[in-house]
Amino acid sequence: MRKGYGKYYRVGPSRDWDEADRLNVVDFQHAQKWTGSDADGYPGPESWLRLFS
């Protein structure tokens, strides 16, 4: 991933969302100090904004 959260990829992200994507997003969300449902691995508007800005 652009911000360095990609350790679960074997090769890199693909067009299809899978468990590796979700786990990488969980790592990113935890780095933001988010917990519970805010760190479920599914990017909401704030995750997308922070990941790709």
One Martini backbone bead per residue (centre of mass of N, CA, C, O) as a GRO file, in nm:
protein
   53
    1MET     BB    1   0.102   0.033   0.012
    2ARG     BB    2   0.155   0.362   0.010
    3LYS     BB    3   0.212   0.372   0.346
    4GLY     BB    4   0.332   0.058   0.414
    5TYR     BB    5   0.068  -0.140   0.416
    6GLY     BB    6   0.182  -0.482   0.294
    7LYS     BB    7   0.266  -0.762   0.443
    8TYR     BB    8   0.022  -0.960   0.319
    9TYR     BB    9   0.159  -0.960   0.055
   10ARG     BB   10   0.310  -1.145  -0.195
   11VAL     BB   11   0.299  -0.916  -0.442
   12GLY     BB   12   0.016  -0.756  -0.434
   13PRO     BB   13  -0.229  -0.587  -0.528
   14SER     BB   14  -0.550  -0.627  -0.651
   15ARG     BB   15  -0.869  -0.601  -0.783
   16ASP     BB   16  -0.935  -0.789  -0.548
   17TRP     BB   17  -1.079  -0.826  -0.253
   18ASP     BB   18  -0.906  -0.938   0.043
   19GLU     BB   19  -0.757  -1.042   0.329
   20ALA     BB   20  -0.498  -0.881   0.284
   21ASP     BB   21  -0.631  -0.608   0.266
   22ARG     BB   22  -0.769  -0.606   0.542
   23LEU     BB   23  -0.510  -0.644   0.716
   24ASN     BB   24  -0.368  -0.386   0.618
   25VAL     BB   25  -0.589  -0.193   0.718
   26VAL     BB   26  -0.573  -0.266   1.012
   27ASP     BB   27  -0.288  -0.164   1.055
   28PHE     BB   28  -0.350   0.126   0.980
   29GLN     BB   29  -0.574   0.177   1.191
   30HIS     BB   30  -0.397   0.123   1.437
   31ALA     BB   31  -0.194   0.358   1.371
   32GLN     BB   32  -0.445   0.565   1.434
   33LYS     BB   33  -0.583   0.451   1.708
   34TRP     BB   34  -0.790   0.253   1.626
   35THR     BB   35  -1.092   0.081   1.732
   36GLY     BB   36  -1.281  -0.163   1.675
   37SER     BB   37  -1.493  -0.065   1.424
   38ASP     BB   38  -1.251   0.133   1.327
   39ALA     BB   39  -1.070  -0.166   1.298
   40ASP     BB   40  -1.189  -0.383   1.051
   41GLY     BB   41  -1.057  -0.335   0.740
   42TYR     BB   42  -1.273  -0.125   0.639
   43PRO     BB   43  -1.284   0.137   0.439
   44GLY     BB   44  -1.349   0.453   0.494
   45PRO     BB   45  -1.332   0.778   0.432
   46GLU     BB   46  -1.086   0.827   0.625
   47SER     BB   47  -0.902   0.606   0.525
   48TRP     BB   48  -0.883   0.695   0.231
   49LEU     BB   49  -0.772   0.974   0.283
   50ARG     BB   50  -0.509   0.880   0.437
   51LEU     BB   51  -0.396   0.673   0.226
   52PHE     BB   52  -0.430   0.895  -0.046
   53SER     BB   53  -0.269   1.178   0.059
   0.00000   0.00000   0.00000
